[in-house]
Amino acid sequence: MKWVLLLFGILAELCGSTCMKMSEGFTRVYPSILTFVFWAIGLTVFLFALRKFDLSFAYAIWAGLGIMGVSIIGILFFKEPSSLLKITSIIIIVIGVILLNISDLLIRK
């Protein structure tokens, strides 16, 4: 359940960041409002996930998957340029998240 909370919080944060881009500098009303709604949901859910996770671990997952998600959304939906370096960097983030999970499992044993 704790992973569902964390992933839902990350997803809500990604929706908020996407709406922020769509708001065009907060000049469009509905995407602007949705930005804050999704961020509020994301941070609230993250707060509940922190009851079950260490802060350093949860925040690293939050930030890593958030950066990865925003990068992919930017490339796919906003036609941001992609390069081998950008894709390699995303892969390194995924590897970092996996290693964090492994280290957390090893420490808990």
Backbone as CSV, one residue per row, in Angstrom:
resi,resn,N_x,N_y,N_z,CA_x,CA_y,CA_z,C_x,C_y,C_z
1,MET,0.826,-1.208,0.000,0.000,0.000,0.000,0.863,1.263,0.000
2,LYS,2.014,1.205,0.718,2.861,2.386,0.787,3.399,2.759,-0.593
3,TRP,3.684,1.750,-1.424,4.172,2.022,-2.774,3.077,2.630,-3.647
4,VAL,1.851,2.189,-3.450,0.720,2.760,-4.196,0.585,4.241,-3.854
5,LEU,0.688,4.564,-2.565,0.602,5.964,-2.142,1.719,6.795,-2.772
6,LEU,2.947,6.286,-2.697,4.074,7.030,-3.242,3.927,7.224,-4.748
7,LEU,3.569,6.182,-5.455,3.431,6.284,-6.907,2.262,7.188,-7.301
8,PHE,1.162,7.122,-6.540,0.029,8.016,-6.811,0.430,9.472,-6.580
9,GLY,1.204,9.715,-5.531,1.687,11.069,-5.266,2.581,11.580,-6.391
10,ILE,3.450,10.715,-6.881,4.327,11.090,-7.993,3.498,11.375,-9.237
11,LEU,2.523,10.537,-9.506,1.658,10.734,-10.671,0.905,12.069,-10.578
12,ALA,0.389,12.382,-9.392,-0.319,13.659,-9.207,0.634,14.836,-9.411
13,GLU,1.864,14.707,-8.928,2.850,15.769,-9.112,3.184,15.946,-10.595
14,LEU,3.281,14.834,-11.317,3.528,14.912,-12.763,2.371,15.593,-13.485
15,CYS,1.149,15.295,-13.064,-0.017,15.965,-13.657,0.030,17.462,-13.368
16,GLY,0.419,17.825,-12.151,0.531,19.234,-11.802,1.595,19.947,-12.625
17,SER,2.721,19.309,-12.806,3.788,19.916,-13.606,3.382,20.039,-15.069
18,THR,2.680,19.038,-15.574,2.193,19.092,-16.954,1.180,20.221,-17.120
19,CYS,0.283,20.361,-16.148,-0.697,21.457,-16.201,-0.004,22.810,-16.119
20,MET,1.100,22.881,-15.353,1.829,24.138,-15.266,2.367,24.530,-16.641
21,LYS,2.894,23.565,-17.377,3.369,23.844,-18.736,2.205,24.277,-19.616
22,MET,1.072,23.603,-19.488,-0.104,23.911,-20.297,-0.732,25.264,-19.929
23,SER,-0.427,25.760,-18.721,-1.011,27.034,-18.285,-0.377,28.232,-18.982
24,GLU,0.721,27.997,-19.676,1.422,29.058,-20.408,1.724,30.249,-19.497
25,GLY,2.457,29.950,-18.424,2.834,31.015,-17.485,1.675,31.506,-16.644
26,PHE,0.757,30.609,-16.321,-0.443,30.920,-15.538,-1.331,31.945,-16.232
27,THR,-1.336,31.938,-17.560,-2.239,32.818,-18.311,-3.512,32.101,-18.729
28,ARG,-3.546,30.780,-18.622,-4.757,30.009,-18.926,-5.337,29.517,-17.603
29,VAL,-6.617,29.798,-17.389,-7.235,29.607,-16.070,-7.278,28.143,-15.633
30,TYR,-7.884,27.277,-16.433,-8.095,25.901,-15.971,-6.797,25.131,-15.740
31,PRO,-5.846,25.172,-16.652,-4.582,24.492,-16.339,-3.880,25.095,-15.116
32,SER,-4.032,26.398,-14.913,-3.423,27.039,-13.738,-4.030,26.500,-12.456
33,ILE,-5.347,26.415,-12.426,-6.038,25.885,-11.242,-5.662,24.423,-11.019
34,LEU,-5.670,23.641,-12.103,-5.330,22.219,-11.985,-3.897,21.991,-11.515
35,THR,-3.008,22.917,-11.852,-1.629,22.810,-11.369,-1.622,22.703,-9.851
36,PHE,-2.303,23.639,-9.197,-2.300,23.658,-7.733,-3.122,22.524,-7.131
37,VAL,-4.190,22.128,-7.803,-4.993,21.002,-7.317,-4.165,19.723,-7.324
38,PHE,-3.507,19.447,-8.448,-2.700,18.228,-8.541,-1.506,18.267,-7.590
39,TRP,-0.852,19.428,-7.458,0.265,19.518,-6.525,-0.202,19.305,-5.087
40,ALA,-1.347,19.840,-4.738,-1.880,19.648,-3.379,-2.180,18.176,-3.129
41,ILE,-2.781,17.528,-4.100,-3.069,16.095,-3.969,-1.759,15.328,-3.835
42,GLY,-0.805,15.631,-4.717,0.469,14.916,-4.704,1.213,15.059,-3.390
43,LEU,1.288,16.275,-2.873,2.004,16.488,-1.615,1.268,15.876,-0.425
44,THR,-0.062,15.900,-0.463,-0.834,15.276,0.611,-0.622,13.773,0.632
45,VAL,-0.672,13.163,-0.529,-0.462,11.719,-0.614,0.976,11.381,-0.213
46,PHE,1.928,12.208,-0.636,3.328,11.998,-0.258,3.488,12.054,1.261
47,LEU,2.777,12.971,1.897,2.808,13.084,3.352,2.366,11.774,4.003
48,PHE,1.306,11.167,3.477,0.842,9.887,4.026,1.829,8.757,3.732
49,ALA,2.459,8.798,2.575,3.459,7.775,2.238,4.657,7.869,3.180
50,LEU,4.975,9.069,3.630,6.122,9.246,4.532,5.929,8.574,5.882
51,ARG,4.704,8.219,6.206,4.474,7.473,7.451,5.135,6.092,7.389
52,LYS,5.318,5.571,6.168,5.836,4.210,5.986,7.255,4.167,5.415
53,PHE,7.740,5.292,4.899,9.061,5.350,4.281,9.971,6.286,5.075
54,ASP,11.275,6.034,4.994,12.241,7.019,5.470,12.201,8.207,4.516
55,LEU,12.355,9.405,5.045,12.277,10.615,4.233,13.300,10.609,3.102
56,SER,14.545,10.284,3.404,15.592,10.336,2.378,15.304,9.360,1.243
57,PHE,14.823,8.197,1.577,14.506,7.191,0.566,13.311,7.636,-0.279
58,ALA,12.231,8.026,0.374,11.007,8.409,-0.354,11.240,9.627,-1.236
59,TYR,11.976,10.612,-0.731,12.203,11.818,-1.512,13.090,11.534,-2.716
60,ALA,14.053,10.649,-2.554,14.906,10.286,-3.686,14.086,9.601,-4.777
61,ILE,13.182,8.727,-4.386,12.307,8.064,-5.354,11.395,9.107,-6.007
62,TRP,10.798,9.969,-5.183,9.904,11.033,-5.655,10.615,11.898,-6.691
63,ALA,11.793,12.369,-6.339,12.531,13.269,-7.230,13.006,12.541,-8.488
64,GLY,13.548,11.355,-8.319,14.070,10.606,-9.470,12.988,10.250,-10.475
65,LEU,11.904,9.667,-9.986,10.820,9.300,-10.901,10.119,10.538,-11.448
66,GLY,10.078,11.608,-10.644,9.494,12.855,-11.134,10.298,13.434,-12.290
67,ILE,11.618,13.478,-12.141,12.475,13.982,-13.217,12.338,13.108,-14.456
68,MET,12.352,11.800,-14.254,12.213,10.878,-15.374,10.862,11.075,-16.069
69,GLY,9.803,11.157,-15.290,8.461,11.316,-15.855,8.288,12.619,-16.603
70,VAL,8.764,13.709,-16.015,8.647,15.011,-16.667,9.463,15.037,-17.958
71,SER,10.611,14.416,-17.950,11.437,14.371,-19.164,10.715,13.615,-20.282
72,ILE,10.125,12.500,-19.942,9.406,11.699,-20.941,8.174,12.452,-21.448
73,ILE,7.425,13.072,-20.539,6.251,13.864,-20.935,6.675,15.004,-21.855
74,GLY,7.759,15.675,-21.514,8.253,16.777,-22.345,8.601,16.326,-23.748
75,ILE,9.249,15.191,-23.847,9.651,14.670,-25.160,8.429,14.227,-25.967
76,LEU,7.531,13.469,-25.325,6.398,12.878,-26.052,5.282,13.868,-26.365
77,PHE,4.943,14.741,-25.406,3.763,15.577,-25.570,4.056,17.031,-25.939
78,PHE,5.239,17.511,-25.542,5.563,18.912,-25.820,6.662,19.052,-26.858
79,LYS,7.003,17.932,-27.469,7.978,17.913,-28.571,9.308,18.559,-28.182
80,GLU,9.704,18.376,-26.929,11.010,18.865,-26.508,12.087,18.005,-27.164
81,PRO,13.232,18.595,-27.452,14.261,17.822,-28.135,14.802,16.703,-27.242
82,SER,15.097,15.580,-27.857,15.722,14.484,-27.128,17.076,14.217,-27.771
83,SER,17.943,13.679,-26.980,19.271,13.346,-27.462,19.728,12.075,-26.767
84,LEU,20.788,11.532,-27.245,21.347,10.334,-26.622,21.725,10.644,-25.171
85,LEU,22.264,11.825,-24.929,22.646,12.208,-23.568,21.424,12.292,-22.653
86,LYS,20.331,12.864,-23.146,19.107,12.981,-22.343,18.546,11.595,-22.021
87,ILE,18.480,10.725,-23.012,17.955,9.374,-22.802,18.864,8.578,-21.870
88,THR,20.176,8.715,-22.047,21.128,8.044,-21.156,20.950,8.538,-19.721
89,SER,20.734,9.826,-19.558,20.535,10.395,-18.229,19.275,9.837,-17.570
90,ILE,18.212,9.681,-18.334,16.979,9.087,-17.810,17.233,7.647,-17.373
91,ILE,17.980,6.905,-18.167,18.311,5.515,-17.818,19.133,5.474,-16.530
92,ILE,20.056,6.412,-16.371,20.857,6.469,-15.143,19.969,6.744,-13.935
93,ILE,18.962,7.599,-14.095,18.023,7.854,-13.000,17.282,6.576,-12.628
94,VAL,16.825,5.826,-13.626,16.129,4.560,-13.363,17.052,3.597,-12.620
95,ILE,18.291,3.516,-13.044,19.259,2.649,-12.364,19.445,3.106,-10.918
96,GLY,19.509,4.423,-10.706,19.641,4.949,-9.352,18.463,4.589,-8.474
97,VAL,17.256,4.667,-9.015,16.054,4.297,-8.251,16.092,2.810,-7.898
98,ILE,16.490,1.982,-8.842,16.602,0.537,-8.580,17.635,0.269,-7.487
99,LEU,18.788,0.920,-7.575,19.825,0.731,-6.560,19.368,1.210,-5.187
100,LEU,18.604,2.296,-5.142,18.051,2.740,-3.865,17.140,1.682,-3.261
101,ASN,16.320,1.077,-4.090,15.433,0.015,-3.603,16.240,-1.168,-3.083
102,ILE,17.257,-1.543,-3.812,18.105,-2.661,-3.383,18.802,-2.326,-2.070
103,SER,19.348,-1.106,-1.970,20.046,-0.723,-0.738,19.092,-0.704,0.439
104,ASP,17.857,-0.262,0.230,16.870,-0.253,1.302,16.561,-1.666,1.767
105,LEU,16.461,-2.591,0.819,16.200,-3.994,1.179,17.369,-4.580,1.955
106,LEU,18.602,-4.280,1.554,19.784,-4.811,2.213,19.947,-4.254,3.612
107,ILE,19.629,-2.981,3.802,19.755,-2.358,5.119,18.733,-2.939,6.083
108,ARG,17.556,-3.254,5.599,16.475,-3.750,6.462,16.689,-5.189,6.904
109,LYS,17.574,-5.932,6.233,17.804,-7.349,6.612,18.604,-7.481,7.860
